[in-house]
């Protein structure tokens, strides 16, 4: 096994010297490539998928990803004959918008490749790794899979493996048990871990010290598959009325209660995103202002001829709102997106008739578009851009072939769209549902059209804001 790891490290060094040590001209092209997203996170080179280890510490948001630096295909486990073993890439940001890529954080070891997991900040040195240690809990993808720890005491710049890994051995349910989600539960003074055992089966553990874990309960439902996340939020901003949210990689969430050992659902599963490209969402557990911020892998995008493969969704703040059909988990792009704002066009109380386009003079690639529409007298309205777009008709919103219920609330439909070079994220009714979609842009398609069909529509408000690239200047 030592020989395997040594060979892996040697291959990585050879790859970095040839692929990353570019000429100055080559370096200047990074982040300007034709299909490079301009405000969604991508690694400079190679493949990334699940977001992992999301923590905030000392002014920085940390983002790790399952990563293949050797090529553009998804990585595998250590014993996979044709795929490089996964490891964790690492990036930091001070504002969730501008990201700085750091060296790879965790390499495969004798226990296996490094699959998805989570992170915490141990402020009170409960684990004994050091005051304010950042502790990562991840899957060691060997045969069978198990769960391990690594920690850092220098702001995440270097990492040390826990000597007694794994901390959770395979449970004997499935050889590929994975994706540990760890957080601190203050009422019971215990660390909690949610673990995917197999499709439809999550297991919960508790620990006094992050090292010794006890199985306390199971949760089984077909919608729970991979990458569990569990957290609480106030309902309608009321800190005296909190509910817990549980979901898996497919983002079908449950609303319920959690007593430190067992999750009890009260509603769900409720589908949160209706697009084809939203998977394995995770949240930062300790944002300095108390926000619960979520990011996901925009799985399935295509980037022909690019040095990278796959992107992350734009970070969104999560809130719980009471709506007509009950409590809903709402997603809204983090306010820091305003740091990218450029020109803005607005309309208020405008009647749009068929054949009119108030946005005919606007063109560009990157947009944040928000509107409130009163659709009572129109059969269909929509927005076209990049030769694609979104449509609302008959109480449903559609984007790039995906459709979701989005009935007017008190006569008004609220829509927001984030448009990047290769993606559109659509949020309806204040983010109660979303459609996350990848698309291939057309070379000259930069115009924007707002239209109405078979009737007039009243535009209560409209804002079209052009965005700047988040890559320049890069986060320092």
C-alpha positions as CSV (number, residue, x, y, z in Angstrom):
1,X,0.0,0.0,0.0
2,X,2.9,2.3,0.7
3,X,4.0,1.8,-2.9
4,X,0.6,2.7,-4.2
5,X,0.5,5.9,-2.3
6,X,4.0,6.8,-3.3
7,X,3.2,6.2,-6.9
8,X,0.0,8.3,-6.5
9,X,2.0,11.2,-5.0
10,X,4.7,11.0,-7.7
11,X,2.0,11.1,-10.5
12,X,0.4,14.1,-8.8
13,X,3.8,16.0,-8.7
14,X,4.4,15.2,-12.4
15,X,0.9,16.3,-13.3
16,X,1.2,19.6,-11.4
17,X,4.6,20.4,-12.9
18,X,3.4,19.8,-16.5
19,X,-0.2,21.0,-16.3
20,X,-0.1,23.7,-13.7
21,X,3.3,25.3,-14.4
22,X,2.1,27.2,-17.5
23,X,3.6,30.1,-19.4
24,X,2.5,33.6,-18.4
25,X,0.3,33.6,-21.4
26,X,-1.3,30.3,-20.4
27,X,-1.9,31.6,-16.8
28,X,-3.7,34.7,-18.2
29,X,-6.2,32.5,-19.9
30,X,-7.3,30.8,-16.7
31,X,-10.9,31.9,-15.8
32,X,-11.4,33.5,-19.2
33,X,-12.1,30.3,-21.2
34,X,-15.2,30.2,-23.4
35,X,-17.3,27.9,-21.1
36,X,-15.8,28.9,-17.7
37,X,-18.5,30.0,-15.3
38,X,-17.8,33.6,-14.2
39,X,-19.4,33.7,-10.7
40,X,-19.9,30.0,-9.9
41,X,-16.9,28.1,-8.3
42,X,-14.8,25.9,-10.5
43,X,-11.4,24.5,-9.8
44,X,-8.6,25.8,-12.2
45,X,-8.0,22.3,-13.6
46,X,-9.5,18.8,-13.2
47,X,-12.8,17.5,-12.0
48,X,-14.8,18.4,-8.8
49,X,-18.1,17.1,-7.5
50,X,-19.7,17.1,-4.0
51,X,-19.0,20.1,-1.7
52,X,-17.5,19.0,1.5
53,X,-16.1,20.2,4.8
54,X,-17.9,23.5,4.9
55,X,-16.7,25.6,7.8
56,X,-16.1,29.3,8.6
57,X,-13.0,30.2,10.5
58,X,-10.9,33.4,11.1
59,X,-12.7,35.4,8.3
60,X,-12.7,32.6,5.7
61,X,-15.3,30.3,4.3
62,X,-13.7,26.9,3.5
63,X,-14.9,24.8,0.6
64,X,-13.6,21.4,-0.2
65,X,-14.6,19.1,-3.0
66,X,-14.2,15.5,-4.1
67,X,-11.5,16.1,-6.8
68,X,-9.6,14.5,-9.6
69,X,-6.6,16.7,-10.5
70,X,-5.3,14.2,-13.1
71,X,-8.1,14.6,-15.7
72,X,-11.7,15.5,-16.4
73,X,-13.5,12.3,-15.2
74,X,-15.1,11.5,-11.9
75,X,-12.6,10.0,-9.4
76,X,-12.9,6.6,-7.8
77,X,-11.9,4.7,-4.7
78,X,-8.4,3.5,-4.1
79,X,-8.9,0.1,-5.7
80,X,-10.7,1.3,-8.8
81,X,-8.7,0.0,-11.8
82,X,-9.4,2.9,-14.2
83,X,-10.2,6.0,-12.1
84,X,-7.7,8.1,-10.1
85,X,-8.6,7.9,-6.4
86,X,-10.5,10.9,-5.1
87,X,-9.0,13.5,-2.8
88,X,-10.2,16.8,-1.5
89,X,-9.5,20.1,-3.3
90,X,-9.6,23.2,-1.1
91,X,-10.6,26.9,-1.6
92,X,-11.3,29.8,0.7
93,X,-13.4,33.0,0.4
94,X,-14.0,36.0,2.6
95,X,-17.3,36.8,1.0
96,X,-18.7,33.6,-0.6
97,X,-18.2,35.2,-4.0
98,X,-14.5,35.5,-4.7
99,X,-12.6,32.2,-4.2
100,X,-8.9,31.5,-3.8
101,X,-7.8,28.0,-4.6
102,X,-5.4,26.4,-2.1
103,X,-3.3,23.2,-2.4
104,X,-5.0,19.9,-2.2
105,X,-6.0,19.3,1.4
106,X,-6.3,15.5,1.9
107,X,-4.7,12.8,-0.2
108,X,-5.6,9.1,-0.3
109,X,-4.0,6.8,2.3
110,X,-3.8,3.2,3.2
111,X,-7.5,3.3,4.3
112,X,-8.7,4.4,0.9
113,X,-9.6,7.3,-1.4
114,X,-11.1,10.4,0.2
115,X,-14.8,10.6,-0.4
116,X,-17.4,13.2,0.8
117,X,-17.8,14.4,4.4
118,X,-18.1,17.5,6.5
119,X,-16.1,19.8,8.8
120,X,-16.4,21.5,12.2
121,X,-14.4,24.0,14.3
122,X,-13.5,22.6,17.7
123,X,-13.3,25.8,19.6
124,X,-13.0,24.3,23.0
125,X,-10.5,21.6,22.1
126,X,-12.9,18.8,22.9
127,X,-11.2,16.4,20.6
128,X,-7.7,17.3,21.9
129,X,-6.3,18.3,18.6
130,X,-5.8,21.9,19.7
131,X,-7.8,25.0,20.4
132,X,-9.9,26.1,17.4
133,X,-8.8,23.1,15.4
134,X,-10.6,22.6,12.1
135,X,-11.6,19.0,12.0
136,X,-12.7,17.2,8.8
137,X,-14.7,14.0,8.9
138,X,-14.7,12.1,5.6
139,X,-15.2,8.7,4.1
140,X,-12.1,6.5,3.6
141,X,-13.1,4.7,0.5
142,X,-11.3,1.4,0.8
143,X,-12.8,-2.1,1.0
144,X,-15.0,-1.6,2.9
145,X,-15.6,2.1,3.4
146,X,-15.2,3.6,6.8
147,X,-15.1,7.1,8.4
148,X,-12.0,9.1,9.3
149,X,-10.7,12.4,10.7
150,X,-8.0,14.9,9.7
151,X,-7.4,18.2,11.5
152,X,-5.6,21.5,11.1
153,X,-4.3,24.0,13.6
154,X,-3.0,26.6,11.1
155,X,-6.2,27.9,9.5
156,X,-6.5,25.0,7.2
157,X,-3.2,25.3,5.4
158,X,-1.8,22.0,6.5
159,X,-3.6,18.8,7.6
160,X,-2.8,15.9,10.0
161,X,-4.6,12.6,9.9
162,X,-5.9,11.3,13.2
163,X,-3.6,8.4,14.2
164,X,-6.4,6.0,15.2
165,X,-8.5,6.3,12.0
166,X,-11.1,5.1,11.2
167,X,-13.3,6.5,14.0
168,X,-16.4,4.8,12.6
169,X,-15.8,1.4,11.1
170,X,-18.0,-0.1,8.5
171,X,-21.4,-1.0,10.0
172,X,-21.9,-4.1,8.0
173,X,-24.9,-2.8,6.1
174,X,-23.1,-1.9,2.8
175,X,-19.5,-1.8,1.7
176,X,-19.9,1.8,0.6
177,X,-21.3,3.5,3.7
178,X,-20.3,7.1,3.3
179,X,-20.7,10.9,3.6
180,X,-20.5,11.6,7.3
181,X,-22.3,14.9,8.4
182,X,-21.0,16.1,11.8
183,X,-22.2,19.0,13.9
184,X,-22.4,20.1,17.6
185,X,-25.7,19.6,19.4
186,X,-25.6,22.2,22.2
187,X,-28.6,20.9,24.3
188,X,-27.0,17.4,24.8
189,X,-23.3,18.6,24.6
190,X,-22.5,16.0,22.1
191,X,-21.2,15.8,18.5
192,X,-23.8,14.3,16.1
193,X,-23.0,12.4,12.9
194,X,-25.4,11.5,10.2
195,X,-24.2,8.8,7.9
196,X,-25.5,7.3,4.6
197,X,-25.6,3.5,4.9
198,X,-27.4,2.6,1.7
199,X,-30.2,4.0,-0.4
200,X,-33.0,5.1,1.9
201,X,-31.1,4.4,5.1
202,X,-29.3,7.0,7.2
203,X,-27.8,6.3,10.6
204,X,-27.1,8.7,13.5
205,X,-24.3,8.6,16.0
206,X,-23.2,10.7,18.9
207,X,-19.8,11.4,20.4
208,X,-18.3,13.3,23.4
209,X,-15.0,13.9,21.6
210,X,-15.3,13.4,17.8
211,X,-13.3,10.2,18.2
212,X,-15.6,7.7,20.0
213,X,-19.0,7.3,18.3
214,X,-22.1,5.5,19.5
215,X,-25.0,4.4,17.2
216,X,-28.2,6.1,18.6
217,X,-30.9,5.8,15.8
218,X,-31.7,5.1,12.2
219,X,-33.8,7.0,9.7
220,X,-35.2,5.2,6.7
221,X,-37.0,6.6,3.7
222,X,-36.5,6.1,-0.1
223,X,-35.8,9.8,-0.7
224,X,-32.7,9.8,1.5
225,X,-29.7,8.9,-0.6
226,X,-26.1,10.0,0.0
227,X,-24.8,13.2,1.5
228,X,-27.3,13.7,4.4
229,X,-27.6,17.2,6.0
230,X,-29.4,18.0,9.2
231,X,-29.9,21.4,10.8
232,X,-32.4,23.7,12.5
233,X,-33.9,27.0,11.4
234,X,-36.4,29.5,12.9
235,X,-39.8,29.5,11.3
236,X,-40.6,32.9,9.9
237,X,-37.7,34.4,11.8
238,X,-39.1,33.4,15.2
239,X,-36.3,32.1,17.3
240,X,-38.8,30.5,19.7
241,X,-40.2,28.3,17.0
242,X,-37.5,26.3,15.4
243,X,-37.8,23.2,13.1
244,X,-35.2,20.7,11.9
245,X,-34.5,20.0,8.2
246,X,-33.2,16.7,6.9
247,X,-32.4,15.9,3.3
248,X,-30.1,13.7,1.2
249,X,-28.3,14.4,-2.1
250,X,-31.5,14.6,-4.1
251,X,-32.7,17.6,-2.0
252,X,-36.1,16.2,-1.0
253,X,-36.3,17.5,2.5
254,X,-38.2,16.6,5.7
255,X,-39.4,19.2,8.3
256,X,-39.4,17.8,11.8
257,X,-37.8,17.7,15.3
258,X,-34.5,16.3,16.5
259,X,-33.7,15.6,20.2
260,X,-30.0,15.0,19.8
261,X,-30.5,11.3,19.0
262,X,-33.5,10.8,16.7
263,X,-35.0,12.8,13.9
264,X,-38.9,12.7,13.8
265,X,-40.5,14.0,10.6
266,X,-43.6,16.1,10.7
267,X,-43.8,16.9,6.9
268,X,-42.1,15.7,3.8
269,X,-40.5,14.7,1.7
270,X,-40.8,18.0,-0.1
271,X,-38.8,18.5,-3.3
272,X,-36.6,21.6,-3.2
273,X,-35.1,21.8,-6.6
274,X,-36.7,20.7,-9.9
275,X,-33.8,21.0,-12.2
276,X,-31.5,18.3,-13.5
277,X,-28.3,19.8,-12.1
278,X,-28.6,20.2,-8.3
279,X,-27.0,17.4,-6.2
280,X,-25.3,16.7,-2.9
281,X,-26.1,20.1,-1.3
282,X,-24.4,20.9,2.0
283,X,-24.4,23.9,4.4
284,X,-22.0,26.0,6.3
285,X,-22.7,25.3,10.0
286,X,-21.0,28.3,11.7
287,X,-21.4,31.4,9.5
288,X,-20.5,34.5,11.7
289,X,-23.9,36.1,11.3
290,X,-25.9,33.0,12.0
291,X,-27.0,32.5,8.4
292,X,-27.4,28.9,7.1
293,X,-25.8,29.0,3.6
294,X,-26.1,26.2,1.2
295,X,-24.0,25.2,-1.9
296,X,-24.4,22.2,-4.2
297,X,-22.7,20.3,-7.0
298,X,-24.3,21.4,-10.3
299,X,-24.0,17.8,-11.6
300,X,-24.1,16.9,-15.3
301,X,-22.8,20.0,-17.0
302,X,-20.7,19.8,-20.1
303,X,-17.6,22.0,-20.8
304,X,-16.1,20.9,-24.1
305,X,-12.4,21.7,-24.5
306,X,-12.1,23.2,-21.0
307,X,-9.3,22.3,-18.5
308,X,-11.9,21.8,-15.8
309,X,-15.1,19.8,-15.4
310,X,-18.2,20.6,-13.2
311,X,-19.1,23.6,-11.1
312,X,-20.8,24.5,-7.9
313,X,-24.1,26.2,-7.5
314,X,-24.2,29.8,-6.2
315,X,-24.3,30.0,-2.4
316,X,-27.8,30.6,-1.1
317,X,-29.2,31.6,2.3
318,X,-31.8,29.2,3.7
319,X,-34.9,30.3,5.6
320,X,-38.1,28.6,6.7
321,X,-41.4,30.3,5.7
322,X,-45.0,29.4,6.5
323,X,-46.8,29.2,3.1
324,X,-50.2,28.0,1.8
325,X,-49.2,24.3,1.9
326,X,-47.2,24.5,5.1
327,X,-43.6,25.3,6.1
328,X,-41.2,25.5,3.2
329,X,-37.4,25.7,3.0
330,X,-36.7,28.8,0.9
331,X,-33.4,29.5,-0.9
332,X,-32.2,33.0,-1.8
333,X,-28.8,34.0,-3.3
334,X,-26.5,35.4,-0.6
335,X,-26.5,39.2,-0.4
336,X,-22.8,39.2,-1.2
337,X,-23.7,38.8,-4.9
338,X,-24.2,42.6,-4.8
339,X,-20.4,42.9,-4.9
340,X,-20.6,41.8,-8.5
341,X,-23.4,44.3,-9.5
342,X,-22.8,46.5,-12.5
343,X,-25.4,48.3,-14.6
344,X,-29.0,48.0,-13.4
345,X,-32.3,48.5,-15.4
346,X,-35.6,48.8,-13.5
347,X,-39.3,48.9,-14.2
348,X,-42.3,49.5,-11.9
349,X,-46.0,49.2,-12.6
350,X,-45.7,48.6,-16.3
351,X,-48.3,46.8,-18.4
352,X,-46.6,44.5,-20.9
353,X,-48.6,43.7,-24.1
354,X,-47.9,40.9,-26.6
355,X,-45.2,41.9,-29.0
356,X,-43.5,44.4,-26.7
357,X,-40.0,43.9,-25.2
358,X,-38.9,46.5,-22.7
359,X,-35.5,44.9,-22.5
360,X,-34.6,45.1,-26.2
361,X,-31.6,47.4,-25.6
362,X,-30.1,45.1,-22.9
363,X,-27.4,42.5,-23.8
364,X,-24.8,40.6,-21.9
365,X,-23.7,37.2,-20.4
366,X,-24.1,37.5,-16.7
367,X,-27.2,38.7,-14.9
368,X,-29.2,38.8,-11.7
369,X,-32.8,39.3,-12.7
370,X,-35.7,39.7,-10.3
371,X,-39.4,40.4,-11.0
372,X,-42.8,40.5,-9.5
373,X,-45.6,39.8,-12.0
374,X,-49.4,39.9,-11.8
375,X,-50.4,37.2,-14.2
376,X,-54.2,37.4,-13.8
377,X,-54.9,38.3,-17.5
378,X,-52.1,36.5,-19.4
379,X,-51.8,33.0,-20.6
380,X,-48.0,33.0,-20.6
381,X,-45.1,35.3,-19.9
382,X,-41.4,34.6,-19.8
383,X,-37.9,35.7,-20.3
384,X,-35.6,34.7,-23.2
385,X,-31.9,35.0,-23.2
386,X,-28.9,32.9,-24.5
387,X,-31.6,31.4,-26.9
388,X,-33.2,29.8,-23.8
389,X,-35.0,31.1,-20.8
390,X,-37.9,30.6,-18.4
391,X,-41.7,30.5,-18.9
392,X,-44.6,30.9,-16.5
393,X,-48.0,29.6,-17.6
394,X,-51.0,28.1,-15.8
395,X,-49.4,28.3,-12.4
396,X,-46.2,26.6,-13.4
397,X,-42.7,27.8,-14.1
398,X,-40.5,26.1,-16.7
399,X,-36.8,26.4,-17.4
400,X,-34.7,24.3,-19.8
401,X,-37.2,21.5,-20.0
402,X,-38.0,21.3,-16.3
403,X,-41.3,22.4,-14.7
404,X,-42.5,23.1,-11.2
405,X,-45.7,24.4,-9.6
406,X,-45.4,28.1,-8.9
407,X,-48.9,29.5,-8.4
408,X,-49.4,33.2,-7.8
409,X,-49.4,34.2,-4.1
410,X,-51.9,37.0,-3.4
411,X,-52.0,37.6,-7.2
412,X,-48.3,37.9,-7.6
413,X,-45.6,35.6,-8.9
414,X,-42.0,36.3,-7.7
415,X,-39.2,35.1,-9.8
416,X,-35.4,35.5,-9.6
417,X,-32.8,34.2,-12.1
418,X,-29.0,34.0,-11.8
419,X,-27.5,33.7,-15.3
420,X,-23.9,32.6,-15.8
421,X,-22.2,31.5,-19.0
422,X,-23.4,27.9,-18.7
423,X,-26.2,27.9,-16.1
424,X,-29.5,29.5,-15.1
425,X,-30.7,29.2,-11.5
426,X,-34.3,30.1,-11.2
427,X,-36.0,30.8,-7.9
428,X,-39.8,31.1,-7.6
429,X,-41.9,32.6,-4.9
430,X,-39.0,33.8,-2.8
431,X,-37.1,30.5,-3.3
432,X,-39.7,28.1,-2.1
433,X,-38.7,26.1,-5.2
434,X,-35.9,26.4,-7.6
435,X,-34.8,25.0,-11.0
436,X,-31.1,24.6,-11.4
437,X,-30.1,24.1,-15.0
438,X,-27.0,23.8,-17.1
439,X,-27.1,25.0,-20.8
440,X,-24.6,25.3,-23.7
441,X,-24.5,29.0,-24.7
442,X,-24.7,30.2,-28.3
443,X,-21.8,32.3,-29.6
444,X,-23.8,35.5,-30.4
445,X,-26.9,35.0,-28.2
446,X,-26.6,37.9,-25.7
447,X,-29.9,39.7,-26.1
448,X,-32.7,39.7,-23.4
449,X,-36.5,39.5,-24.1
450,X,-39.4,39.8,-21.7
451,X,-42.6,38.8,-23.4
452,X,-46.3,38.2,-22.8
453,X,-48.5,35.9,-24.8
454,X,-52.3,35.8,-25.2
455,X,-53.0,38.7,-22.9
456,X,-51.5,41.6,-21.0
457,X,-49.4,41.2,-17.9
458,X,-48.7,43.8,-15.2
459,X,-45.1,44.1,-14.1
460,X,-45.2,45.2,-10.5
461,X,-41.4,45.4,-10.4
462,X,-38.5,44.3,-12.5
463,X,-34.8,44.6,-11.9
464,X,-32.1,43.4,-14.5
465,X,-28.6,43.7,-13.1
466,X,-25.5,42.9,-15.1
467,X,-22.8,41.1,-13.1
468,X,-19.0,41.3,-13.2
469,X,-16.8,38.3,-13.1
470,X,-15.9,37.1,-9.6
471,X,-12.5,36.0,-10.9
472,X,-11.0,39.4,-11.2
473,X,-9.6,40.3,-8.8
474,X,-9.3,36.9,-7.3
475,X,-9.9,36.5,-3.5
476,X,-6.7,37.1,-1.5
